Amino acid sequence: MKVAVVGPGALGCLFAARLSRSGAKTKLIDYDPKRASRLTKSGITVQENDSSYTESLPVVTSIPSGLDLIILLTKAYSTRDLVLPVNTPVLTLQNGLGNVETLCSLIGSAHILAGTTSEAATLVEEGHTRHVATGLTQIGAWTSCQSDPAIDLLRAASFEVALTDSPGQLLWEKLAVSAGINPLTAILNVPNGELLRVKETRRLMRDLVVEAVKVAATEGYRFEHSLVETTESICEATGDNISSMLQDIRAGKPTEIEAISGEVIRRAQAASLPTQRTQVIYQLIQGLEHR
């Protein structure tokens, strides 16, 4: 299969390298032509446990036609600027909410697969990603796109993949978890596990998740298990991981706060639901971005 992975961040590099290594004809998409040239020459290095490998693959600045699948792992704020070929399946594994709606306006819902991944990775340096923890990737058709080819492709690259018939539910679940973990780690400048060590921080994280869950309920989503407990379990399992939002703050880059806490706030306002804690956290991240 011919596949393009959009976004040369920690997860984009991981997915592109794994797919290329499995035999898929893979291209990594990077908007920066100078970096794309450097990455093509150096290859993508993946560090897993005590070993590492470097995979050579083309890194280009535009998404070519003739692909079997496009996987989006770029930042949520970049979605609206994508130029996508017509009639090509697109799988978004991006953070936050709003990406699917934007993609529907660009290429139509019939070509969209949506899902989440709990694979955890940290970008050590340009083109060098450290795979911190394995996880589950869950995907499904937003309306009518065939999902089997994408699932087979990812499984061939040694990813654990599951099919879902409710990708919207998955997106809300991941957003609630992200709304609790990502902004707090960025504000406090700590890895995920540190959020559990101080009772006040842990309580605030729980409150942020609860606010997001209440907003999800206004859109008809109910969760069979406690997302507060899920969030705490993820913090424990990825205790040393540096969240993507903290990585962005440390690098002086824009964060995905709009697609995470910002979406919670906007959807809460539409439902006349208060989200005071999320609002404060959102404002603090905005302050950090503009330092």
Secondary structure, DSSP 4 states (H G I P E B T S, - for coil): -EEEEE--SHHHHHHHHHHHHTT-EEEEE-S-HHHHHHHHHH-EEEEETTEEEEE---EESSPPSS-SEEEE-S-GGGGGG----TT--EEE--SSSSHHHHHHHHH-GGGEEEEEE--EEEEEETTEEEEEE--EEEEEESSS---HHHHHHHHHTT-EEEE-S-HHHHHHHHHHHHHHHHHHHHHHT--GGGGGTSHHHHHHHHHHHHHHHHHHHHTT---SS-HHHHHHHHHHHTTTPPPHHHHHHHHT---STIIIIIHHHHHHHHTT---HHHHHHHHHHHHHHT-
